[in-house]
Amino acid sequence: MTMKKSLLALILAAALGSAVAAAPVRPVDRIVAVVNKSVITELQLKQRMAEASANLAARKISPPEQSVLARQVLEQMITEEAQVQFAQNNGVTVDPAELDQAIARVAQQNKMDIPALEAQLAKEGVSLDRFREDLRRQMLVAKLREREVEARVTVTDTEIEQVLKSSGTAHRGEFRISAILVSVPERADAKQIETLQQKAGQALAELRSGQPFAKVAASYSDGPNALQGGDLGWRPANSLPTELVQMLDKLKPGENTGLIRTAQGFYIFRMEEKRDQSGPVMAEQYHTRHILIRANEAVSDADARARLVQIRDRIQRGASFAEMARLYSEDASNTKGGDLGWVNLGDTVPDFEKVMVSLPQGSVSEPVRSPFGWHLILVEGKRTQDVSSERERMLVRQQIRTRKIDQAYADWVRQVRDAAFVEDRLEEK
């Protein structure tokens, strides 16, 4: 993260975008939407529209008309609010200490302390309290995604073998793509589907008339990345359906597909860049063990860390790390004494990796915080290895898992949104 972009945009650029800010309702402020028992006000909507416009400008994307932007942003806010309420109703919380640490990390990554961060936010018209609330809600939704979707997604060895044996395995390319999604509700009738197909057709017509893809995405797409111009980043060919790879292979950078019907709705993809990833892959590897204690409704963040401090003390006094992992770790690796095998750079989350790389061989780390909880880390060996075949298998596993999570999360979010009571008052005057 750099200070070239707005600090608030750090939240807006996340996969789900920032959550609805908890602003007091002013007497002159009107309600533009009701989501179950909560409301979204016009003031909140205008604040989010201003942030979305700034984010688009930072990406050099022309924003859509204000009425279109208002509709896009409001729908995003409604979806986010439905998720936040689901989290709150199902016991998902963010510990205050955990939130403090997240804010400290934002400040540290921008090479400043908390007072300097507060001063910078004030220059952008954002209070620290509001930034804190936005970040808390984003973390809440991230925890919800992990619990309701990611924790339930598994990849079997059979699935990996099927991909490795398929013709698609020979494709070592990667695509940087953007997408427009016109979402179709799960129980949509024929008339709704026809209307949504016409909307997608209008987006395609604008593209063919020469309108920038990013602007059309910001105007039409229902995807969580719509206000980032639909950018999906780099995607390995093996992580995409074979039929889509065949279409993308035929596209030159700057070209886009026609309408593609999927279970989620109507897609249009744009090819941004291509690259080839064939050849040997040399990687630094770390033979790593860890012990994980998760914070949850019953165990606070501080308690989870304190438990690891006690476990570390026992290891320092001669207890076996592997035995402590078997007894106390809440990760699936506990049956193997916390053994993660040989770990490549990039395989773990940044907070974990930073400590793993700097840790002297054979020593046990202090408690380390990651999005998954608190860890003790032990590095038993280090090496540089050609991991072409191993890497391919691991990448296939990750790609299958990513594809499953993306699809499952899109379906889950749609179900949560459809189940919420929503009263849209945007057009009311």
N, C-alpha and C positions, 0 to 999 in steps of 0.2 A: 504494500500500500504506500502511496506517496501523497504528499500534500497538494499535488497538482490537481487532484480531483477533490470535490467536496467530501468532507468526512461523512456527512449524512449519506452520500452516494455509496459509501462502503456497504451500507445496509441495503440501499435500493438495488445495487447490482447483484445481490444474492439470488440464488435460484428461485426463491419465492418472492423476492422483493421485501421491503420493510413492512412491518405490521402497522395497523391503524393507530395513530398517536392518540394517547388518552388526554385529549384537550377538554377543558371545561366548556360547557354549552353556554354561550352568551345569550342574553334575552333576544337579540336581533338575529341570532343564528337559526337557520331552519334545518329541518331533518330532510336529508335526501334519500335515506334508505333505513329500513328497520331489518335487523337480522336477529331472529328469535326475540330476545328481550333487550337487546342492545340497539343503539342507533348510531348512524354515521351522519355527521352534520356537514353542512355546506362549507363551513370553515375548514374542517378536516380535509374535505375533498379538495378545496383550493390549495391547501398546503401541500398535499400529495401531488397535485397537478404541477405546481411550481417545481417540486423536486424532480418529477418525471421529466419536465421540460429541460431542466438543468442537466439531468443525466443524458438526455438525448443530444443536447448541445455539446456536451463533453465528448460524445462519440461522433460528432459532426453529422448527426441525423436530423433532418428537418422534421419538426413535430407536426402531427396532423392538426386539423382544425380544432379549436377549443372544444366544440361540442362533441367531436369524436374522441378527443383525448379524455374528456370528462367521463364519457361512457366506458372507455377502456379502463381508466383508473378506478372508477367506482366498482366495476365488476371485479377487479383485482382485490379491492378492499373488502368487498362482500365475501369473497372466497377465503381471504385471510382471516376475517373475523369469524367465519364459521369454523375454521380449523382451531383458532385460539379458544373459542368457546368449547369445542369438543375436548381440547386438552384440559381445560379447567374443570370440566364436568367429569373427567376420567382420571383425576388425581395426578396429572402431569404438572410438575412445578419446576421452577428455576430457583435454586438456593441463592440468597443474597450474596453470600461469599463467592459463589461461582460467578455471579454477575459482576461483582467487583473485580475479579480476576480477568474477566473478559474485557472490561473497560481498560484495565491496566495494560493488557496486551495491545489494545488498539493504540493507546498512548505510546507504549514502548516501540511498536512497529513504526510509528510516525516520529520517533526520536524526540519525545516530549514527556513531561510529567502531567499529572491530572489537572493542575491549575492551568497549564499551557493549553491542554486539550479543551478545557472549558472556555478559555479565552478565544481559541480558534473557532469553536462552535458558535460563540456569541457573535463573532464577526459575520457568520453565515446566518444569523437570525434564529439559531437553535439553542435552547437551554440544555444544560447537562441532564436535567431531570427528564426532558423529553427524549434525548438521545438514549438515556438509560432505559426508558420504557420501550422505545422502539427495539433496542437490542434485546431486552428481556423477552419480548414477544417473538422476535426472530428465533431466539434460542429455544423458546417453548415449542414453536412449530418444528424446529429441527429435532428436538427430543421426541416429539409426537411421531414424526416420520420414521425415526429409528425404531420406536416401539411398535407402531402399527404396521409398518411395511418392511423395513430393512431386516429386522430381527426374524421375520417370518419367511424370508427368501433364502432358499438353499439351491446349491448347484451340485449335481451328482457327477460322479466319475463317468457314468454312461453318457450324460449330456456332453461332457468334454470330449469323450472319444468320438461321438457322432460328428462333432464339429471338426475335429482333427482329421477324420476320414473323408469329410466332404470336400467337394471341389473348391469350396470357398476358402479353405485353409491356404491354398497356394497364393491367395491374394494378400500380399503383405503391405498394401497401400493404406494410407490414411487420408481422410477427407475433412476439410474444414467447411462446414455447411451451416446454412441458416434455414429457418423453417417458419412457415405461416400455418397455423392450425386453426381451423374453424371447428370448434368442438360440437359434437352431437350428443345431447343427453341420452342416458342409458335407455330410457323408456320413450324416446321420441317417436311420434307417429309419422305417417308418410308425409303429411303436410309440413310438419316441422323440418323433416329431413330435406324436403324440396326447397324450403325457404333458406335453410343453411347452405345447401348446395349452390343456390343462387348467390348468396353472400360470398362464398368462396370463388365463384365464377367472376364476380365483380372484382375481387382482389387480383385474380389472374388477368383480367382484362386491363386493369391499371398497370400491371407489370408489362404487359405486351405493348402498352401505349408509351412506355418509357419511364414510368414512375420508379424511383429508387426502391429496391426491395425492402430496405430498412424502414422507410417511411410507410410503405404499404403494410408491413408487419405491425408497426406501431398503431396503424389504423384499424386493422381487421383481425389480427391474430388473437386467439384466446390462450395461447401458450404463456407460461410463467415468464418467459424471456421476451415477450412482445415488446416491452418498452426498452429493450436492449437491441432492438432491430431484428429480433428473431435469432440471434447468434447462438449456435449450439456448440461452437468450438470444434476442436479436432476429434474425429471419431474414427477408430480403426475399422477397416472394412469388415473384419470378422465380428464386430459388435452390431452390425446392421443386417437386416433381412436380406437374403440373397437377391430377391427381386429388386430391392432398392439399390443394392450395389451395382447390379447390371444397368440400371438407369443412370446412376451417378458416373459410372465408367464412361458413358457416352457423352457426358457433359464436359464442356470446357469451362474454365473459371469465368464466372460472370453469367453463366446460363442457368436456367431453372427448369424444373420438371413441370408437367401439367398437374391437374388435380389427381391426388392419390387418395382413395377411400380406404380408411382403416377403422378398427373398432372404436378409436377415439374420435374420429370425425374425418374432415377433409384436410389433407396436407398439400403444401407446395414447398419443395426444397430448392435451394439455390446452392450451386457449387461455388465456393469461395477460393479454395486452393486444394492442390493434391500434392502428396509426397510419397516416396517409396521408402519402406523401412526394412528392406531385405539386407542380408549380410550378417556377419557375426556381431554379437552383442556382448561387450565386455562390461562387467558390472562389479562394483564393490559389494561384498556380502558380509553380513555380520551374523554369526551363530548366536541367537538371542533367546533368552528365557524372560518371562515376566510373570508378575502376580498382579491381578486386577481386582480392585474393590470398587463396586459401583455405588454411587449416591442415588438414593431413591426416596420414596415417601417415608420409609422407616429409618433410613440411614442418611443423616445430613452430610453435606460435603465435608464439613470439618471432622465429623466422626469417621468418615471413610479414610481420610488422610491420617487421622490418629491411629486407626487400626494398622495401617501400613507402617507407621513409625514403630509400633510395637513389634510387628513381624520383622522389620529390618533389624531391630535391636537383637532379636533372637538369632537371626542369621549371623550377625556380627559376633555373637557369643558362641558360634559353632554349629547352629542348626543348619540342616541341608536346605538350600534354596528350593530344590526340586520337591522336597517333602513339604515345605511350607506352601508351595504352589498347589500341591495335591490337596492339602487340608483347607486352604483358605481362598485360593483364587476363584473368581467368579467368571472366568473365561473358559471357553471350551478346551483350551490347551491344558487345563488343570490335570487331566488324566495322564498327560505326558510330562508332568512336572513343570508345566509352564513353557515347555520347549516349543518355540516358533520355527525351529529349523534355521536354514540360511536365509536371511532377510536381505533383499536388495534395497538400495536407495530408492525412495519413492513408493515403497510398498506400505509404509505406515504413515500415520498422520504426522504433520510437521513437529508438533510438540514432543511426540515420542521419538521421532527420528533425530531431532537435534541433540537429545541427551544420549541416545544410542551411539551416535557417531563420535561424540566427545568422551564417552565413558572408557576409562582404562580397562583393558582386558582382565576379567576375573573379579572386578569390583562391582559392588551393588550400589545402584543409584539411590539418591534421596527420592521421596515420593514425587511422582511426575503427574501433572494433570493433563488429560486429553478429553476430547468430547465423549469418550466412553467411560471415563471415571478416573481413578487414581491408580498408578502403576509403580511397582518396583521393577527395575530392569537390570539384567545381568547379561553381559556380552562375554561369551566363552571363546570366541575365535573371530578372526577377520581374514578375508582373502579377496583377490581379484579373479574373476572367473568368466569364461565364455559361457553364457547362459542362453544361447540361441534356442535350443530345444526346450530347456526348462522354462525359459522366459515365455516361449510361445504357449506352452500349456498353462502357465500362470495367467498370461494375458487372456487366453480363451476363457478361463474361469472367471476372471474379473469382468470380461466383456459380456458373458452370459448373465452374470449377476447384475451388472449395470443395466442391461436391457430389461431384465425381469423387474428390477426395482423401479426403473422409469415407467414402465407400463403399469405395474401394480400401484405406484403412487398416483399416476394420472387417473386411474380408475377409482382409487380410494378417495381422492380429492373431489372428483365429480360426484361420488355418492354422498359425501359429507355436504357438499354444496346443494345437491338436489334435495337432501333430507331437511335442510334448514328452512324455516319460515322466513321468506324474504318479501318485503314490501318496498318496491322501487318507487320513490317519489321524485326522482330527478327532474322529470318533465313538468311537475307541478309548480305553479307560480303563486 
